[in-house]
Amino acid sequence: MAEETKTQATESMNDYKEELEASFRKLSEGDIVTGTVIAVTEEDVTLDLRYYASGIIKASEISSDPDFNLLESVHIGDTLEATIIRMDDGEGNLLLSRKEANEVLAWDKLNQYMENGTNLSVRIKGIVPSGVITYLEGIRGFIPASHLSLDYVEDCNPWLGKDVEVRVITVDESRKKLVLSAKVIARERAEEEHNHKISMLVPNTIVEGTVESLMPYGAFVNIGNGLNGLVHISQISTKRIKKPAEVLKVGQHVKAKILNTNDNKISLSMRVLEEEMIDTEAQEINDSVESFSSHESASTSLASLLANIKLDN
């Protein structure tokens, strides 16, 4: 019985060993600590640091974002990292700053986001002459107007308050510079959609389109659905030409056959259709001649047969 009691006591001590060691660890001002949110008010957040004292983060020390709402953004059970700025706030608690910890930790996270090409959702918080302002990991970020969309953005004001998906493209901690882009994500998605459309095209299919531009090496033809293909100069005509402009003009409606879609590029041929048309016409002529010859032979044979027949008067 005594042995059993001793075993239970040992197990109980082991269960709380980590908590006891944590409560007696030495902390100093400037240390970054991690805690679990146990209370949230409009004025501050209380953290359980697994220490003999709780941690307090005042609302002003939570975020640099001017629109940050403490009650909406922080919840009981959340895990936060903060810097100790005072070992005693006058009430036996550690006074903490998430903003200071963020200055140390956020830049590492931002660099990681950039290296990994992570897509992140942010809200546009301000407008400046050359773009918009947002906040990521508590750090003020800038999105140039040219990186808001694939389309040209002349007026940024309609973007205010909108949530956009962005990727980190520049991180410079020494200059406190963070640049984000929504355009790179939009471009990738547009390319994926474009390539999918091309993958659905079937070689040897006849398509119709409009000549968009003429180059020394061929003509680009818009075949609809946001796609265009190249008719190489060698594939424009059965005639030998020195430049596409000899037989084509911009805006001209043409028919062509899809040769291939290698490397997500559409190769077209007008010459093949012309050759097929010539072959078809030649075959029709041959068929007509054969039909005529056969008919003539049949008629001649009948006439000869009748000529050899003598009728009695």
C-alpha positions in Angstrom: 0.0 0.0 0.0 2.8 2.4 0.9 4.6 1.4 -2.3 1.5 2.2 -4.3 1.1 5.6 -2.7 4.8 6.3 -3.4 4.4 5.4 -7.1 1.3 7.6 -7.4 3.2 10.5 -5.9 6.1 10.0 -8.3 3.7 10.0 -11.3 2.0 13.1 -10.0 5.4 14.9 -9.7 6.3 13.8 -13.2 3.0 15.1 -14.6 3.8 18.6 -13.3 7.6 18.5 -13.9 7.5 20.6 -17.0 5.1 23.1 -15.5 7.2 23.5 -12.4 10.4 23.9 -14.4 8.7 26.5 -16.6 7.4 28.5 -13.7 10.9 28.8 -12.2 12.7 29.6 -15.4 14.5 32.9 -15.5 13.0 35.6 -17.7 14.4 39.1 -18.4 13.3 42.3 -20.1 13.7 41.9 -23.9 13.0 38.2 -23.9 10.4 37.0 -26.4 7.8 34.7 -24.8 4.9 32.6 -26.0 1.6 32.4 -24.2 -2.0 31.4 -24.5 -4.7 34.0 -24.4 -6.9 33.5 -21.2 -8.7 36.9 -21.2 -9.5 39.6 -23.7 -10.9 43.1 -23.1 -11.0 46.4 -25.0 -7.9 47.6 -23.0 -5.7 44.5 -22.9 -5.0 40.8 -23.4 -3.9 38.4 -20.6 -1.6 35.5 -21.5 -0.8 32.3 -19.6 3.0 32.1 -19.9 3.3 28.9 -17.8 5.2 31.2 -15.4 4.5 32.3 -11.8 3.1 35.6 -13.3 0.7 36.2 -16.1 1.6 38.4 -19.1 -0.4 41.6 -20.0 -0.4 43.2 -23.5 -2.0 46.6 -23.7 -4.2 47.3 -26.7 -1.6 49.9 -27.9 1.1 47.2 -27.9 -0.8 44.6 -29.9 -0.6 45.9 -33.5 0.6 48.8 -35.6 -2.4 48.5 -37.8 -4.6 51.6 -37.1 -7.8 49.7 -37.9 -6.9 46.7 -35.7 -9.8 45.6 -33.5 -8.7 43.7 -30.4 -12.0 42.0 -29.6 -12.5 40.9 -33.2 -8.9 39.7 -33.8 -7.8 38.1 -30.6 -9.7 35.2 -28.9 -9.3 33.1 -25.8 -7.1 30.1 -26.7 -5.0 31.9 -29.3 -1.2 31.6 -29.0 0.7 34.9 -29.1 4.4 35.8 -29.0 5.4 39.0 -27.2 8.5 40.8 -25.9 8.8 41.5 -22.1 9.1 45.2 -21.7 8.7 45.3 -17.9 9.0 42.5 -15.4 6.3 44.0 -13.1 3.5 46.2 -14.3 2.7 47.2 -10.7 0.2 44.4 -10.2 2.6 41.4 -10.3 2.2 40.8 -14.0 4.8 40.9 -16.8 4.1 43.8 -19.2 4.5 42.6 -22.8 4.6 44.1 -26.3 3.5 42.1 -29.3 4.5 45.0 -31.5 8.1 44.7 -30.4 8.2 41.0 -30.8 6.6 41.4 -34.2 9.4 43.7 -35.3 11.8 40.8 -34.6 9.7 37.9 -35.7 7.6 39.3 -38.5 10.4 40.0 -40.9 11.6 36.4 -40.7 8.0 35.3 -41.5 7.8 37.7 -44.4 11.0 36.4 -45.8 9.7 32.9 -45.5 6.5 33.9 -47.3 8.5 35.4 -50.1 10.8 32.3 -50.5 7.8 29.9 -50.4 5.7 32.0 -52.8 2.8 31.9 -50.2 -0.5 33.4 -51.2 -1.9 35.7 -48.5 -5.2 37.6 -48.0 -4.9 41.2 -46.9 -7.3 44.2 -46.7 -6.6 47.5 -48.4 -6.3 50.1 -45.5 -5.1 53.2 -47.3 -4.5 55.0 -50.6 -1.3 56.7 -51.7 -0.6 58.4 -55.0 1.2 55.4 -56.5 -0.7 52.5 -54.9 -2.3 51.2 -51.7 -1.3 50.4 -48.1 -2.1 47.3 -46.2 -0.7 45.4 -43.2 0.8 41.9 -43.1 2.0 40.3 -39.9 1.6 43.8 -38.4 4.0 45.3 -40.8 3.0 48.1 -43.1 3.0 46.9 -46.7 2.8 48.6 -50.1 1.0 47.4 -53.2 1.9 49.5 -56.3 -1.0 50.4 -58.5 0.7 48.4 -61.3 0.5 45.3 -59.1 -3.1 45.5 -58.1 -4.5 43.8 -61.2 -3.6 42.5 -64.6 -5.5 45.4 -66.0 -4.3 49.0 -65.8 -5.4 50.7 -62.6 -5.8 54.4 -62.9 -7.8 55.1 -59.7 -7.0 53.1 -56.5 -9.9 54.5 -54.4 -12.4 51.8 -55.4 -10.0 49.3 -53.9 -10.2 50.8 -50.4 -11.5 48.2 -47.9 -11.3 45.3 -50.3 -9.7 42.0 -49.5 -7.1 40.9 -52.0 -4.9 37.9 -52.4 -1.2 38.8 -52.6 2.3 37.5 -52.7 5.3 39.1 -51.0 7.8 40.3 -53.7 10.2 42.5 -51.7 11.3 42.3 -48.1 13.9 44.8 -46.8 14.0 44.9 -43.0 16.8 47.5 -42.9 14.7 50.0 -44.8 11.4 48.7 -43.3 10.2 48.0 -46.8 7.5 45.5 -47.7 6.1 45.2 -51.2 3.2 43.0 -52.2 1.7 42.0 -55.5 -1.8 40.7 -56.5 -0.8 40.8 -60.1 1.7 37.9 -60.0 -1.1 35.6 -58.7 -3.6 36.9 -61.3 -1.1 36.4 -64.1 -0.3 32.8 -63.0 -4.0 31.9 -62.9 -4.6 33.5 -66.3 -1.8 31.5 -67.7 -3.2 28.3 -66.2 -6.6 29.0 -67.7 -5.0 29.9 -71.1 -3.0 26.7 -71.1 -6.1 24.7 -70.2 -8.0 26.1 -73.2 -5.1 25.2 -75.5 -4.9 21.7 -74.1 -8.6 21.2 -75.2 -7.7 22.0 -78.8 -7.5 19.0 -81.2 -4.8 18.9 -83.9 -6.2 18.7 -87.5 -9.3 20.7 -86.5 -10.2 23.5 -88.8 -10.6 26.9 -87.1 -11.7 30.3 -88.3 -10.2 33.6 -87.1 -9.0 37.1 -87.8 -5.5 38.1 -88.7 -4.2 40.2 -85.7 -0.7 41.0 -86.8 1.8 40.3 -89.5 5.5 39.6 -88.8 8.3 38.8 -91.2 8.1 35.1 -90.1 4.4 34.7 -90.2 0.9 35.9 -89.1 -0.8 35.7 -85.8 -4.5 34.8 -86.0 -7.1 35.3 -83.3 -9.2 32.2 -83.2 -11.5 33.3 -80.3 -11.8 32.4 -76.7 -8.8 34.5 -75.9 -6.5 32.3 -78.0 -4.3 33.1 -81.0 -2.1 31.0 -83.2 0.9 31.5 -85.5 0.7 30.7 -89.2 4.4 30.4 -90.1 5.2 32.0 -93.5 5.9 28.5 -94.9 2.3 27.6 -93.9 0.5 30.6 -95.4 0.3 29.6 -99.1 1.3 27.0 -101.6 2.9 29.8 -103.5 6.4 30.9 -102.5 6.1 34.3 -100.8 8.7 36.6 -99.3 6.5 38.1 -96.7 3.0 37.5 -95.2 1.7 40.9 -96.4 1.8 39.6 -100.0 -1.3 37.5 -99.4 -2.7 38.6 -96.0 -3.7 41.8 -94.3 -4.6 42.7 -90.7 -8.3 42.2 -90.0 -8.7 39.6 -92.7 -11.0 36.6 -91.9 -9.2 33.3 -92.6 -9.5 29.6 -92.1 -6.7 27.4 -90.9 -6.0 23.9 -89.6 -4.4 23.3 -86.2 -1.0 21.5 -86.7 0.0 21.2 -83.1 -0.1 22.8 -79.6 3.4 22.1 -78.5 4.7 24.1 -75.5 1.2 25.7 -75.2 1.7 27.5 -78.5 -0.8 27.0 -81.3 0.7 26.3 -84.8 -1.7 26.8 -87.7 -1.6 26.1 -91.4 -3.5 27.7 -94.2 -1.4 26.0 -96.8 -2.6 22.5 -95.8 -6.2 23.6 -96.4 -5.3 25.0 -99.8 -3.5 21.8 -100.7 -6.5 19.7 -99.5 -8.8 21.9 -101.6 -6.6 21.5 -104.7 -6.5 17.7 -104.1 -10.3 17.6 -103.7 -10.8 19.6 -106.9 -8.4 17.4 -108.8 -10.2 14.3 -107.5 -13.5 15.7 -108.6 -12.1 16.3 -112.1 -10.7 12.8 -112.3 -14.0 11.4 -111.1 -15.9 13.4 -113.7 -13.4 12.3 -116.5 -13.7 8.6 -115.5 -17.5 8.9 -115.3 -17.6 10.5 -118.8 -15.1 8.0 -120.3 -17.1 5.1 -118.9 -20.4 6.5 -120.3 -18.8 7.1 -123.7 -17.4 3.6 -123.8 -20.8 2.1 -123.0 -22.5 4.2 -125.6 -19.9 3.2 -128.3 -20.2 -0.4 -127.5 -24.0 -0.3 -127.8 -23.8 1.5 -131.2 -21.4 -1.1 -132.5 -23.6 -3.9 -131.4 -26.7 -2.4 -133.1 -24.6 -1.7 -136.3 -23.9 -5.5 -136.7 -27.5 -6.4 -136.4 -29.2 -6.8 -139.8 -32.9 -6.4 -139.8 -35.1 -8.1 -142.4 -37.4 -6.0 -144.5 
